[in-house]
Amino acid sequence: MEHITLLLAIVVVTALVFDFTNGFHDTANAMATTISTGALKPKTAVAMSAVLNLAGAFLSVEVAKTISKGLVNEEGIQPEVILAALVGAILWNLVTWLVGLPSSSSHALMGGLIGATVASIGVSGVNGEVVVTKVLIPAVAAPIVAGIASMLATKLTYKIGARTDEKDTAKGYRVGQIASAGLVSLAHGTNDAQKTMGIITLALVAGGALAPGSNPPVWVIVSAGLAIALGTYLGGWRIIRTMGKGLTDLQPQQGFAAQTSAATTILASSHLGFSLSTTHVVSGGVMGAGLGRKGGVVRWSTATRMFAAWGLTLPAAGLVGAGAEYVARQGDWGVYVVAAFLIASCVGIWLVSRRQVVDHNNVNDVETDAEAAGVVTTAIAAVTPPPAGSVAAVADEALKTTIPAPVPTDPAAPPAPAAV
């Protein structure tokens, strides 16, 4: 094994902590729709996802190369920079998990790394072309591609099953969902586990334990795979609730279409070395499936909050990473302060989360009331007569027949005597 100093050991452990948070933060990507439609029980779903995440970690190292060799320049990068980047990524993961928002662990990591690198050696340390072509463009294109594919696939599945029994069709698609969820988990392992492999490899190169340009060692691949699998098994139930119930109401046909479209997009991008966000892809697939079913709905209030979190991920993690790098570069005491701050923040966020526990027992217990109608819609409803045959229309007609209309009188006639 490579010669590892105390600082490198701290960086490696912190990287594996990030990998763990990545696992439970992104469990929803693979299993939220499967759990919400009842295709699998919650604990069974996360156990299956954990095993396949571990298997996927061994399939490719292309994304790891993008992180370790392409995103930032290896020369001039110190282990303190990697530590600071991980602090920014972990804290963003935990904050968004606390509020139940699906955000990108990948972009949190890359934002932290970019911010810490700029704070350390300046803008020249970041490969702008790689950031644009392999991070930003996939971040925008991937959810759109997955969403369109999922919407078309949903329309096709309903068209094919239009003349079949709905219960039998749903049962078949639940089986298909299990297979497609497994494919998403496998794809997640090939993409997200590699990001931690890449960051650990970059730290080893920065610390002189590996030669520049080296691929991830076997022990790095194994440890990263185990960390993300463990996190996946514990389950990010808050985000599973949002993805499975808060964004749209999914039927088994829609869940199958969303997961299949997302898995295809993720596997294709992993093969090309694109470090995209599985959260963005799966969220795009879920929204596309919601729009693809006749009468389906996407809760745009939830989607808007999610989009806002996506936009804030890179800069927020980058700012925290830059601040942590400034403290860590002061010497050993700076590193210890950063590590202590990270531990205290993690404990504090966990204690806050205990005030309202979400786990496998209540993950699907969420009210999905329709969004409030706008002012114009309410006004129109107030002046529009009720449709014929409705309860309101029948009551209105009965009222008219029981109360006679006033009889016109001659103005010159004397007034009628008052009733006694």
ROMAR-242749 format. One record per residue (C-alpha): residue number from 1; x, y, z. Coordinates in steps of 0.02 Angstrom, whole numbers. Example, Ala and Ser with C-alpha at 12.3 -4.5 7.8 and 13.67 -1.06 7.14 Angstrom:
% ROMAR-242749
<1 <615 -225 390>> <2 <684 -53 357>> 
This chain:
% ROMAR-242749
<1 <0 0 0>> <2 <58 178 -35>> <3 <145 278 101>> <4 <6 379 183>> <5 <36 521 307>> <6 <-84 571 445>> <7 <-154 712 338>> <8 <-184 594 192>> <9 <-269 471 309>> <10 <-386 610 368>> <11 <-424 655 187>> <12 <-459 474 139>> <13 <-574 446 288>> <14 <-666 609 249>> <15 <-685 554 67>> <16 <-763 391 122>> <17 <-882 489 236>> <18 <-933 589 84>> <19 <-958 426 -12>> <20 <-1068 364 129>> <21 <-1175 523 123>> <22 <-1182 506 -65>> <23 <-1254 332 -43>> <24 <-1398 376 72>> <25 <-1428 542 -15>> <26 <-1450 457 -184>> <27 <-1544 300 -132>> <28 <-1701 389 -192>> <29 <-1633 394 -369>> <30 <-1648 206 -386>> <31 <-1784 155 -266>> <32 <-1905 299 -233>> <33 <-2026 254 -373>> <34 <-2012 67 -334>> <35 <-2057 100 -152>> <36 <-2196 225 -189>> <37 <-2286 107 -310>> <38 <-2269 -42 -193>> <39 <-2160 -144 -310>> <40 <-2040 -180 -166>> <41 <-2045 -158 22>> <42 <-1934 -14 80>> <43 <-1800 -115 170>> <44 <-1792 -244 30>> <45 <-1773 -106 -98>> <46 <-1627 -20 -12>> <47 <-1538 -186 20>> <48 <-1551 -232 -163>> <49 <-1490 -59 -213>> <50 <-1340 -71 -96>> <51 <-1280 -236 -171>> <52 <-1295 -171 -349>> <53 <-1208 -6 -305>> <54 <-1062 -108 -242>> <55 <-1058 -213 -400>> <56 <-1067 -58 -510>> <57 <-914 17 -427>> <58 <-806 -116 -511>> <59 <-870 -97 -688>> <60 <-777 59 -745>> <61 <-655 195 -693>> <62 <-688 323 -831>> <63 <-780 445 -717>> <64 <-644 426 -585>> <65 <-517 481 -716>> <66 <-621 636 -755>> <67 <-616 686 -571>> <68 <-435 642 -535>> <69 <-355 699 -697>> <70 <-470 819 -789>> <71 <-569 936 -677>> <72 <-422 1024 -593>> <73 <-236 1028 -626>> <74 <-145 902 -518>> <75 <10 1010 -503>> <76 <2 1127 -354>> <77 <-145 1039 -272>> <78 <-113 997 -89>> <79 <-207 871 19>> <80 <-281 1017 117>> <81 <-373 1069 -41>> <82 <-453 897 -57>> <83 <-505 900 127>> <84 <-585 1071 106>> <85 <-678 1014 -51>> <86 <-749 864 42>> <87 <-807 973 187>> <88 <-908 1081 66>> <89 <-984 929 -20>> <90 <-1030 836 140>> <91 <-1114 985 221>> <92 <-1217 1022 65>> <93 <-1270 840 57>> <94 <-1327 841 238>> <95 <-1419 1008 229>> <96 <-1518 956 73>> <97 <-1553 786 151>> <98 <-1620 870 307>> <99 <-1748 970 207>> <100 <-1786 821 93>> <101 <-1727 900 -70>> <102 <-1650 789 -205>> <103 <-1488 878 -253>> <104 <-1329 823 -338>> <105 <-1193 745 -230>> <106 <-1084 747 -385>> <107 <-1102 934 -411>> <108 <-1076 963 -225>> <109 <-910 872 -237>> <110 <-858 962 -394>> <111 <-913 1131 -325>> <112 <-813 1103 -167>> <113 <-661 1050 -267>> <114 <-672 1199 -384>> <115 <-695 1322 -240>> <116 <-551 1251 -139>> <117 <-437 1247 -292>> <118 <-474 1428 -338>> <119 <-442 1481 -157>> <120 <-277 1386 -157>> <121 <-194 1419 -326>> <122 <-316 1529 -421>> <123 <-431 1509 -570>> <124 <-290 1437 -674>> <125 <-299 1278 -572>> <126 <-470 1235 -643>> <127 <-489 1161 -817>> <128 <-632 1267 -881>> <129 <-658 1167 -1039>> <130 <-683 1005 -940>> <131 <-803 1093 -821>> <132 <-910 1154 -967>> <133 <-907 999 -1078>> <134 <-912 861 -948>> <135 <-1004 943 -803>> <136 <-1113 1091 -849>> <137 <-1178 1034 -1019>> <138 <-1223 859 -955>> <139 <-1305 940 -802>> <140 <-1426 1032 -916>> <141 <-1445 905 -1055>> <142 <-1458 742 -957>> <143 <-1621 777 -861>> <144 <-1702 847 -1018>> <145 <-1653 693 -1119>> <146 <-1711 576 -981>> <147 <-1872 675 -957>> <148 <-1920 671 -1142>> <149 <-1876 487 -1156>> <150 <-1977 448 -1000>> <151 <-2128 547 -1060>> <152 <-2129 459 -1228>> <153 <-2103 289 -1146>> <154 <-2247 322 -1027>> <155 <-2364 368 -1169>> <156 <-2311 211 -1262>> <157 <-2339 96 -1113>> <158 <-2515 162 -1085>> <159 <-2554 148 -1269>> <160 <-2495 -32 -1276>> <161 <-2593 -79 -1119>> <162 <-2751 17 -1162>> <163 <-2851 -142 -1198>> <164 <-2784 -249 -1058>> <165 <-2843 -267 -879>> <166 <-2770 -126 -775>> <167 <-2730 -235 -623>> <168 <-2640 -366 -727>> <169 <-2544 -230 -819>> <170 <-2492 -147 -656>> <171 <-2432 -312 -587>> <172 <-2321 -342 -739>> <173 <-2247 -168 -732>> <174 <-2208 -188 -548>> <175 <-2098 -336 -595>> <176 <-2020 -228 -731>> <177 <-1991 -92 -603>> <178 <-1887 -208 -497>> <179 <-1774 -245 -645>> <180 <-1761 -63 -698>> <181 <-1726 -7 -518>> <182 <-1585 -133 -512>> <183 <-1517 -61 -673>> <184 <-1521 115 -600>> <185 <-1429 55 -444>> <186 <-1297 -29 -550>> <187 <-1279 129 -655>> <188 <-1266 234 -496>> <189 <-1122 128 -437>> <190 <-1031 149 -603>> <191 <-1049 338 -594>> <192 <-1058 401 -414>> <193 <-943 278 -325>> <194 <-808 325 -450>> <195 <-813 507 -399>> <196 <-747 460 -227>> <197 <-618 347 -308>> <198 <-563 495 -412>> <199 <-552 615 -265>> <200 <-452 491 -159>> <201 <-335 459 -305>> <202 <-312 647 -327>> <203 <-271 663 -142>> <204 <-142 522 -153>> <205 <-61 607 -303>> <206 <-62 775 -212>> <207 <19 695 -59>> <208 <153 608 -161>> <209 <88 433 -126>> <210 <46 402 -310>> <211 <126 458 -471>> <212 <30 589 -573>> <213 <-88 509 -699>> <214 <-112 349 -597>> <215 <-275 252 -600>> <216 <-366 216 -435>> <217 <-283 74 -338>> <218 <-384 -82 -301>> <219 <-403 -40 -115>> <220 <-476 129 -162>> <221 <-604 47 -277>> <222 <-655 -79 -143>> <223 <-669 47 -1>> <224 <-768 172 -106>> <225 <-887 34 -162>> <226 <-916 -25 16>> <227 <-944 152 83>> <228 <-1076 197 -46>> <229 <-1161 28 -25>> <230 <-1173 52 164>> <231 <-1246 225 143>> <232 <-1371 160 16>> <233 <-1428 23 134>> <234 <-1466 146 274>> <235 <-1578 241 152>> <236 <-1606 427 133>> <237 <-1789 413 179>> <238 <-1825 600 176>> <239 <-1772 615 -5>> <240 <-1858 452 -51>> <241 <-2019 528 13>> <242 <-1998 684 -95>> <243 <-1948 590 -251>> <244 <-2079 454 -234>> <245 <-2229 553 -172>> <246 <-2192 739 -166>> <247 <-2148 770 -349>> <248 <-2288 675 -435>> <249 <-2402 524 -410>> <250 <-2332 377 -506>> <251 <-2416 219 -567>> <252 <-2310 62 -600>> <253 <-2308 99 -787>> <254 <-2237 271 -755>> <255 <-2109 207 -630>> <256 <-2045 79 -753>> <257 <-2031 209 -892>> <258 <-1942 335 -779>> <259 <-1815 212 -712>> <260 <-1776 132 -879>> <261 <-1748 301 -962>> <262 <-1638 361 -818>> <263 <-1532 203 -814>> <264 <-1500 211 -1001>> <265 <-1445 393 -988>> <266 <-1330 361 -839>> <267 <-1246 208 -914>> <268 <-1215 297 -1080>> <269 <-1138 447 -992>> <270 <-1029 337 -880>> <271 <-961 252 -1035>> <272 <-916 423 -1108>> <273 <-838 484 -945>> <274 <-970 619 -913>> <275 <-982 656 -728>> <276 <-1168 692 -727>> <277 <-1287 694 -581>> <278 <-1394 539 -562>> <279 <-1512 646 -458>> <280 <-1541 765 -604>> <281 <-1569 620 -724>> <282 <-1690 524 -614>> <283 <-1785 682 -567>> <284 <-1803 724 -751>> <285 <-1866 548 -784>> <286 <-1994 558 -643>> <287 <-2062 725 -705>> <288 <-2068 660 -883>> <289 <-2167 509 -824>> <290 <-2286 624 -730>> <291 <-2319 725 -888>> <292 <-2333 570 -997>> <293 <-2489 499 -914>> <294 <-2656 573 -961>> <295 <-2718 666 -809>> <296 <-2546 655 -728>> <297 <-2477 805 -636>> <298 <-2308 872 -582>> <299 <-2306 973 -421>> <300 <-2212 1122 -486>> <301 <-2195 1203 -314>> <302 <-2087 1055 -260>> <303 <-1998 1052 -428>> <304 <-1957 1238 -414>> <305 <-1878 1215 -243>> <306 <-1780 1069 -314>> <307 <-1719 1172 -463>> <308 <-1664 1310 -345>> <309 <-1561 1184 -245>> <310 <-1481 1122 -406>> <311 <-1431 1299 -453>> <312 <-1357 1333 -281>> <313 <-1259 1170 -266>> <314 <-1099 1219 -357>> <315 <-1080 1394 -283>> <316 <-1134 1346 -106>> <317 <-1016 1197 -95>> <318 <-881 1302 -178>> <319 <-894 1442 -50>> <320 <-885 1320 96>> <321 <-739 1231 13>> <322 <-646 1395 -13>> <323 <-672 1447 169>> <324 <-617 1277 233>> <325 <-462 1283 123>> <326 <-413 1453 194>> <327 <-420 1384 371>> <328 <-337 1218 329>> <329 <-187 1299 244>> <330 <-137 1384 408>> <331 <-53 1224 466>> <332 <-93 1070 568>> <333 <-205 1167 687>> <334 <-305 1228 537>> <335 <-334 1051 477>> <336 <-392 999 650>> <337 <-510 1148 661>> <338 <-587 1104 492>> <339 <-607 922 543>> <340 <-686 971 710>> <341 <-804 1092 623>> <342 <-859 955 503>> <343 <-892 832 645>> <344 <-988 959 748>> <345 <-1094 1010 598>> <346 <-1136 830 555>> <347 <-1189 793 734>> <348 <-1292 952 742>> <349 <-1385 914 579>> <350 <-1419 736 638>> <351 <-1491 798 804>> <352 <-1606 919 712>> <353 <-1666 776 600>> <354 <-1720 677 754>> <355 <-1858 803 789>> <356 <-1959 730 647>> <357 <-1900 555 602>> <358 <-1931 487 427>> <359 <-1888 303 402>> <360 <-1948 147 312>> <361 <-2103 141 420>> <362 <-2175 309 367>> <363 <-2086 350 203>> <364 <-2248 342 104>> <365 <-2353 434 234>> <366 <-2365 602 149>> <367 <-2512 707 99>> <368 <-2508 754 -85>> <369 <-2643 887 -93>> <370 <-2659 980 -256>> <371 <-2573 1148 -267>> <372 <-2681 1298 -225>> <373 <-2777 1374 -370>> <374 <-2726 1545 -432>> <375 <-2830 1704 -414>> <376 <-2892 1698 -593>> <377 <-2946 1515 -579>> <378 <-3040 1550 -418>> <379 <-3129 1701 -492>> <380 <-3184 1606 -647>> <381 <-3249 1462 -541>> <382 <-3352 1585 -437>> <383 <-3448 1656 -587>> <384 <-3461 1501 -695>> <385 <-3631 1411 -682>> <386 <-3618 1231 -622>> <387 <-3624 1098 -758>> <388 <-3792 1019 -799>> <389 <-3829 866 -696>> <390 <-3712 913 -555>> <391 <-3771 921 -375>> <392 <-3753 1109 -375>> <393 <-3855 1126 -534>> <394 <-3997 1015 -468>> <395 <-4004 1113 -305>> <396 <-4008 1277 -399>> <397 <-4153 1218 -509>> <398 <-4253 1155 -358>> <399 <-4230 1322 -274>> <400 <-4300 1412 -426>> <401 <-4457 1303 -432>> <402 <-4499 1318 -247>> <403 <-4485 1508 -239>> <404 <-4610 1587 -361>> <405 <-4553 1731 -465>> <406 <-4626 1903 -414>> <407 <-4789 1951 -507>> <408 <-4786 2123 -589>> <409 <-4917 2242 -516>> <410 <-5008 2395 -581>> <411 <-4923 2550 -511>> <412 <-5093 2634 -489>> <413 <-5168 2489 -389>> <414 <-5178 2507 -199>> <415 <-5046 2412 -101>> <416 <-5089 2236 -45>> <417 <-5137 2218 137>> <418 <-4996 2163 249>> <419 <-4995 1981 304>> <420 <-5045 1949 482>> 
